[in-house]
Amino acid sequence: MKKILEMKNITKQFHSVTALKDVSIDLYDDEILALVGENGAGKSTLMRILSGSYAANSYDGQIIMNGKKQKFSHTKDAENAGIEMIYQEISLMNDMTVAENIMLGRMPQKRIPGFVDWKKARQIAVEALELVGLDVRPDELVRRLSTSQMQLLSIGKALMRKPKILVLDEPTSALTGKETHTLMTILRDLKSRGISCIYISHKLDEVFALTDRITVLRDGKVINTYTKENLQPDKVIEDMVGRKVENMYPKVHVQMGEEALRVENFTVPSSIPGKNIIDEASFSLKHGEILGIGGLVGAGRSELINAVFGAIKKEKGEVFIDGKPVKINKPTDAIAHKMGLLTEDRRASGYVGTMNLRENISLASFKEISKRGFLNKIKEKKATKVQFDALNVRAPSIETNVLNLSGGNQQKVVLAKWLMSDVHILFLDEPTRGIDVGAKVEIYDIIFELAKKGVAIVMISSELPELLAVCDRFIVLAQGRIRGKFSREEVTEELFMKAATNIL
């Protein structure tokens, strides 16, 4: 096979932190290469160098494509060389249409200069949508799409530019099983057509099934490279985390207390008249219990807990805390009742990117660290440092900007925000999405410790093995209604999926 890409001796520093140290990788024609490693290992940084997001003068080392040295000063340089990158953080224009996003910067022109050929633009958009199996209209506003639809749209947009190398950073983190299967079929087809891929994912089952070679990064260095022939899954995980992971789901059994939360007859309207996202949903939760909420994407899982938390409006429904009725119309009401919500998209609604860790951790606790409307900085610093240390957040200090952290550590910061507010009821929406194997185990440990302390927890996860292993009891949603309720002892993956697909 012909070598299409070499990245040689790449070293990248951010002030005093070395993100990459003498990293070298290569990529062949018709190959899918996986980059795996913990959050903060340097995978995304390396790919941002390849995509031109970090200019050539900001790092040491060489990029060689088809034997020629390349210097990318901007993403356009990389695109012109045939490199397309799909980032983990979806970057689309929400108030533009699907077609406008696909053709952004490349709008087809009519013969008369300055006039867009909208018919051709829509035709190209339809081709892109068909390529990724996305059933939406070209004139649909992007902000109306779900997260998974936006991810598929980003992939379709990149493919229409006919890249030589396609880089995908956590492409399936927001996709359903069916959508993931579609994407893998697309990538195998691209490989057969001579397009090489670099695939970053924490979902190792996907990596093992899809890729030809796997390169492991840890602490900014290449640890090992495996081919399909010499692949050892346990060794890959050990290389990633620097130690053996004996138990991915270290379940701790906790003595449960009295009822902490009861939700009765919750109904959440949709934007379509006469149609509801959630219909008459009811459930209860005990202190120390972890309740799993499952269902396919679009079943209404996130909408249900957001409505209970007051983040979106309900049509009707009652909430009881410790047996007493309470009114929760907005998130501040929920916080006042010692409730917390770790949202599905930490980047959009979990933290404030312009703030440091101290400021982010204290966001839900102003009442406790303020007096007569004035923030007590000494009290804030002391309280946030306690959470910073307790959750083992890997950062130079609490004054570090949250955007400088890996995904797993950002998730810990969001958790720390709620722990500092002394929550008694905690909603976790996809708490391990987009984080590595080692960080997942740490998050599970935190969840179990909270349950031991009597915190009542509701957990949503699209990873069924994770949900079944971590939770004590389950409710399954389909089309906005609860279609199944199972104990830990009786639940099986088959039973769960039958309820999720509404065939029970």
Secondary structure, DSSP 8 states (H G I E B T S, - for coil): --EEEEEEEEEEEETTEEEEEEEEEEEETT-EEEEE--TTSSHHHHHHHHTTSS-GGGSEEEEEETTEEE--SSHHHHHHTTEEEE-SS----TTSBHHHHHTTT---B-SSTT-B-HHHHHHHHHHHHHHTT----TTSBGGGS-HHHHHHHHHHHHHTT--SEEEEESTTTT--HHHHHHHHHHHHHHHHTT-EEEEE-S-HHHHHHH-SEEEEEETTEEEEEEESTT--HHHHHHHHHTS--S-SS--------SEEEEEEEEEEE-SSTT-EEEEEEEEEEETT-EEEEE--TTSSHHHHHHHHTTSS--SEEEEEETTEEE--SSHHHHHHTTEEEE-S-HHHHTS-TTSBHHHHHTTT-HHHHEETTEE-HHHHHHHHHHHHHHTT--SS-TTSBGGGS-HHHHHHHHHHHHHHTT-SEEEEESTTTT--HHHHHHHHHHHHHHHHTT-EEEEE-S-HHHHHHH-SEEEEEETTEEEEEEETTT--HHHHHHHHTT--
